[in-house]
Amino acid sequence: MLLPAKDEIARHLELYRAWERMMLAAPADRAARGNFEDTGYTLCVLMGKRCAREAVHAAERYLAAGTAVLRHERVNGGSPMGGRHGHSEELATSPAT
């Protein structure tokens, strides 16, 4: 299975965070919201996830831990820790932006 290039993931993650900040600063700005959603979708495709928040967390883990984590997730369809798949744990560990 092909894994995405780390520099591409880092670039898209940086774009996602930038558009997220812009969208949160101006929620009525349709262009900012559209770009935020587009970068989230791109991360979903690159990381093989169904929602942007999962894709962001997977991208962060991939960049931090290396290729073994993502390979394990894709093969086993779950978290590398083998634990629960709930969103509450993921949101609790998400860095504040």
NORLIN-V24025 format. One record per pair of residues at least 12 apart in sequence whose ideal C-beta (glycine too) atoms are under 10 Angstrom apart, sorted by the first residue. I is the first residue (numbers start at 1). J is the second residue. Records with the same first field share a line. If there is no record, write none. Layout:
I=J, J
//
This chain:
1=48, 70, 71, 74, 75
3=46, 47, 48, 62, 67, 70, 71, 74
4=43, 45, 46, 47, 48, 59, 62, 67, 70
5=46
6=59, 62, 63, 66, 67
7=63
8=42, 46
9=43, 46, 47, 55, 58, 59, 60, 62, 63, 70
10=59, 62, 63
12=39, 40, 42, 43, 45, 46, 47, 55, 56, 59
13=39, 43, 46, 47, 55, 56, 59, 60, 62, 63
14=39
15=35, 36, 38, 39, 40, 42, 43
16=35, 36, 37, 38, 39, 40, 41, 42, 43, 52, 55, 56, 59, 97
17=36, 39, 56, 95, 97
18=32, 35, 36, 39, 97
19=31, 32, 33, 34, 35, 36, 37, 38, 39, 40
20=32, 35, 36, 39, 40, 52, 56, 97
21=36, 97
22=35, 36
23=35, 36, 37
24=36, 97
36=52
37=52
39=52, 55, 56
40=52, 53, 55, 56
41=55
42=55
43=55, 56, 57, 58, 59
44=56, 58
46=58, 59, 62
47=59, 60, 61, 62, 70, 73, 74
48=70, 73, 74, 77
49=73
51=87
53=87, 90, 91, 94
54=85, 87, 90
56=90, 94, 95
57=79, 87, 89, 90, 91, 93, 94
58=70, 73, 74, 79, 80, 90
60=93, 94, 95
61=73, 79, 80
65=80
68=80
69=81
//
